[in-house]
């Protein structure tokens, strides 16, 4: 079941350190990561 780690973890499978985070918080966390990644990607594009 290695591939399961890449997919979005189900509530019962979330790591202990993230168990306290609510679904909304984890969503905002992913959104922030996505925005930062997008910003980084855009910056790389500007350099080309």
C-alpha positions as a printed Julia matrix, in Angstrom:
48×3 Matrix{Float64}:
   0.0    0.0     0.0
   2.83   2.41   -0.83
   0.82   4.35   -3.4
  -1.71   5.31   -0.73
   0.82   7.71    0.77
   0.79   9.78   -2.44
  -2.99  10.03   -2.55
  -4.9   12.33   -0.22
  -4.86  10.48    3.13
  -8.22   9.55    4.61
  -9.05  10.94    8.09
  -8.27   7.57    9.68
  -4.89   7.36    7.93
  -3.54  10.84    8.64
  -0.18  10.97   10.47
  -0.28  11.65   14.2
   1.28  15.09   13.84
  -1.5   16.2    11.5
  -4.39  14.57   13.36
  -5.17  17.8    15.22
  -5.61  19.81   12.01
  -9.17  20.18   10.78
 -10.07  19.46    7.12
 -10.38  23.2     6.51
  -6.94  23.89    7.92
  -5.33  21.17    5.84
  -7.11  22.51    2.77
  -5.82  26.02    3.42
  -2.39  24.53    4.03
  -2.46  22.76    0.66
  -3.75  25.94   -0.97
  -0.89  27.95    0.5
   1.61  25.36   -0.7
   0.03  25.4    -4.15
   0.17  29.19   -4.34
   3.81  29.24   -3.27
   4.62  26.57   -5.84
   2.79  28.54   -8.5
   4.71  31.67   -7.55
   7.99  29.76   -7.76
   7.01  28.34  -11.15
   6.1   31.79  -12.44
   9.42  33.18  -11.24
  11.28  30.44  -13.11
   9.29  31.26  -16.22
  10.24  34.93  -15.98
  13.91  34.01  -15.86
  13.78  32.17  -19.18
